[in-house]
Amino acid sequence: MFVWSKRLVATLLSFFVLMLGMFLLNMTPEGTNVLKEHVTGWMAINYIGLIAWVFVWMIDQARMRGKNLWVWFVPFLLAPLPTLMLFVLFLQRRIQS
């Protein structure tokens, strides 16, 4: 893959560990409401990581095929999953020569 460098992976992993550490330090054991906040925060951290990984994958696939990715950036921010599906369909269409 073109985009995944060791420095990028190390930066993303350290950012995840930092966010996880901040998340766990802000947790107080007071009841079930805290558990809901804990689960919501955990899901948010993982969702952000997944979105970053998918966008880096999209960059890699666009670079391999010589396509412009930046036209997909705003739709990706607004609706990541439908944009990812449309992007994959766009990359799989036949090239007319």
Secondary structure, DSSP 4 states (H G I P E B T S, - for coil): --S--HHHHHHHHHHHHHHHHHHHHT-----HHHHHHHHHHHHHHHHHHHHHHHHHHHHHHHHHHT---GGGHHHHHH-HHHHHHHHHHHHHSPPP-
